[in-house]
Amino acid sequence: EPEVTQTPSHQVTQMGQEVILRCVPISNHLYFYWYRQILGQKVEFLVSFYNNEISEKSEIFDDQFSVERPDGSNFTLKIRSTKLEDSAMYFCASSELTTGVQPQHFGDGTRLSIL
Amino acid sequence: AQSVTQLGSHVSVSEGALVLLRCNYSSSVPPYLFWYVQYPNQGLQLLLKYTSAATLVKGINGFEAEFKKSETSFHLTKPSAHMSDAAEYFCAVSGSNTGNQFYFGTGTSLTVIP
């Protein structure tokens, strides 16, 4: 069964450094998402992306964050200058472009630890 | 606006007993509802979805959920718990368009006692 893959599984970064989290969505999916889950808290929406542009973003997704689809397969989340509170599990998801609401398929996540 | 509330952050059941995980939703539009399961160190796996068809939805691993509009609920059940069901369960609600963000509940941790 096709799946969403994320790399790396764990990223440790010094505060203030830039970090890029990578995702390969399911190949025929056209909607892409990033969510984060701070330890012990709920999964929170960051951003959705369709047709090479952001379609929706939350208040968490401030100017420090950016997303990009640099080629036909990868979808990346960049945090420009990391803060301690960015430490969380980051999940990528994708969904098909069909009528109605389709389930979002999630990757296994990248655990980001900011020191 | 959409939101979900999961009552009970921790639920413990004996192996073979009924599993009931509660989810209530709030939505200004006809909701689309989902249950996801998260095993340790893994991502979110779709268990089942409600998209305005049948109100009783059957999912994987023997789970099912019933959409009750009058109660704004979408509780997850399984007749007989198995040890392998121990995991974190999340209810989620979405708006009516593909591409809408999912709003997740705070999750319920299920423990199965042998």
Interface residues (C-beta under 8 A of the other chain):
Chain A: V4 Q6 Y31 Y33 Y35 Q41 K42 V43 E44 F45 S48 Y50 S55 E56 S58 F91 A93 S95 E96 L97 T98 T99 G100 V101 Q102 P103 Q104 H105 F106 G107 D108 G109
Chain B: Y32 F34 Y36 N41 Q42 G43 L44 Q45 L46 K49 T51 F90 S94 G95 S96 N97 T98 G99 N100 Q101 F102 Y103 F104 G105 T106 G107
